[in-house]
């Protein structure tokens, strides 16, 4: 930085404006790679204007691309998109097809972050065409790889598969052996999203071996994580647990804390599906503490609280569930309502624990709040529990309303695959001692909860 500042000063003295602009651009690069993005934005902007003033359109386009990259580094997607578009126009004017492709790819990434996904795909197509014209097959593979991400988000699975297979073909020709491993990992991810689990495991396994042969720990960890998801999808929980555990260790050893926590989260999910609710609860309790220490992970902390309560509920530990709900209430900001999905699930489990612990009045009030603030399309198991709670409270005074609540609960349980709970609840509608219409005063869900390994909790 110091040397390029000196060069800029000398260039100014001798009126070499071309060198001034170049010195500013290189200062911007020094600032960017030092992590001083705000300074890089200022310097790249000056460089772009300087290049334009001396008629260096191509160099101005390059400086604008660097400026767009700097805006991306600070999360300013709007200015990133605007500046990338300016870079693209100048690059097209100069017929610099490779740089135009880079600018289009930068546009695509900004558009994706701005939730303008169809436009992002269009920018990917434009970048691809520029790279093809420039005869840059490696760049074609690069933008196609990003297009896979966008298509997966849009659930365009056929398009994603076609792109992933094309990337693998190009990777096989590449002289960089790790390109093949990356392409296979991406193909495995597409197969997983499509539900082609055997194919996903096959490709992930090949990629894993390739990453291991090159001592690429992060690549190997990513493959193990992907294999864990595939095993979990196939309900092979022991294999999923092993894969997630290996991935977590590797991510942790390479200092990737967020990825390690993600694997720990999925490991807790696998424990839940294995029916080891107490172990899953312990894992989620640790995740709550870990996520709450990170400023940008509060949503994950909240869902970890929900999963903790769900596992305690499934284990029949209702008093412990109630205590945890009260202790961890501050995971949500003051003023939160059941319109927030995670808070809604939390309240539903909280209400169920209150009822199980004999605090029916408070449980009913909370359950009614959840029901009133749950959009019909978003109702889940916690909402089903709330209908149970409210239905129970109505049994003595309004049996018709109670029956309606129980019917809602049964429908939600069946929709979420909880046939066991639905069957238990439906016994309310069966005759007792041969008397049609007679109702038992003790509801089945108030007894011992099912601890079957096949049970599925609210948030798996």
ABEGO torsion letter per residue (X at the ends): XAAAAAAAAAAAAAGBAAAAAAAAAAAAAAAAAAGBAAAAAAAAAAAAAAAAAAGBAAAAAAAAAAAAAAAAAAGBAAAAAAAAAAAAAAAAAAGBAAAAAAAAAAAAAAAAAAGBAAAAAAAAAAAAAAAAAAGBAAAAAAAAAAAAAAAAAAGBAAAAAAAAAAAAAAAAABABAAAAAAAAAAAAAAAAAAGBAAAAAAAAAAAAAAAAAAGBAAAAAAAAAAAAAAAAAAGBAAAAAAAAAAAAAAAAAAGBAAAAAAAAAAAAAAAAAAGBAAAAAAAAAAAAAAAAABAAAAAAAAAAAAAAAAAAAAAGBAAAAAAAAAAAAAABBBGBBAABAAAAAAAAAAAAAAAAAGBAAAAAAAAAAAAAABBAAABBAAAAAAAAAAAAAAAAABAAAAAAAAAAAAAAAAAAGBAAAAAAAAAAABBBGGBBGBBBABBAAABBBBABAABBBAAX
